[in-house]
Every structure is written in C-alpha cells, then in structure tokens.
Amino acid sequence: MSETGSVSFFQFVYRVNPDKTIDAICAFCFLTAATAENEADLHAQESAHKCWETKARQQPEMKLQ
C-alpha cells in the first residue's frame, strides 16, 4: 500500500492461450473483453470494452409495478 493507504485495482486480468494469443478478462463483468496476439492490439481493444456492470451502476434503479 502507498502512504495514503489507497489500493490500486486493474480492470483486466490476462491469460495466455495455448496458441500464444492473450485474453483480457474484465474483473467487473468477467467477460473476455479482448483477444490479441500482442499487447498493443490488446490495449486498443480493452479501451473499447463497455462493461455491463459499470453501465448497470450508472443507470437509475427501475421500479417494478
């Protein structure tokens, strides 16, 4: 931990597949957000990921009748 006591958290965790491609898995919605052969392509695809969990938190709650 840093002096301020904050904890850093990364949105994506990574997995290397048998074919040497890399998967970026969203730590919020658990979807595979991107699959690429190199880190540059992977990060470009990550920035386009629209996490449904984040969207759900931003929308007001719906009331069922």
C-alpha positions in Angstrom: 0.0 0.0 0.0 1.1 3.6 -0.6 1.4 6.2 2.1 -2.2 7.3 1.5 -3.5 3.8 2.2 -5.1 3.5 -1.2 -5.1 0.3 -3.1 -4.8 0.2 -6.9 -7.0 -2.1 -8.9 -6.8 -3.0 -12.5 -9.9 -3.7 -14.6 -8.4 -6.5 -16.7 -6.6 -9.7 -15.8 -4.7 -11.6 -18.5 -4.5 -15.2 -19.7 -2.1 -16.5 -22.3 -3.7 -19.2 -24.5 -2.0 -22.3 -26.0 -1.9 -20.5 -29.4 0.0 -17.6 -27.7 -2.8 -15.2 -28.0 -3.6 -13.1 -24.9 -7.1 -12.7 -23.4 -8.1 -9.7 -21.4 -10.8 -10.6 -18.9 -12.8 -7.8 -17.3 -12.6 -8.1 -13.5 -16.0 -6.4 -13.2 -18.2 -8.4 -15.6 -15.9 -11.4 -16.1 -16.3 -11.3 -19.9 -13.4 -11.8 -22.2 -13.1 -8.2 -23.4 -10.3 -8.7 -25.9 -8.1 -11.4 -27.5 -5.0 -10.3 -29.4 -1.6 -11.5 -30.5 0.3 -8.6 -28.9 -0.1 -6.1 -26.1 -0.6 -3.1 -28.3 -3.7 -4.6 -30.0 -4.9 -5.9 -26.7 -4.9 -2.5 -25.1 -6.6 -0.9 -28.1 -9.4 -3.5 -27.8 -9.7 -3.0 -24.0 -10.4 0.7 -24.4 -13.5 -0.2 -26.5 -14.9 -2.6 -23.8 -18.2 -1.4 -22.4 -18.7 -3.2 -19.1 -22.3 -4.0 -18.4 -21.6 -4.0 -14.7 -20.4 -0.3 -14.9 -23.4 0.6 -17.0 -25.8 -1.0 -14.5 -24.3 1.0 -11.7 -24.7 4.3 -13.7 -28.4 3.8 -14.5 -31.1 4.6 -12.0 -32.9 1.7 -10.5 -36.1 0.6 -12.2 -39.1 0.0 -10.1 -41.3 -2.9 -11.0 -45.1 -2.5 -10.8 
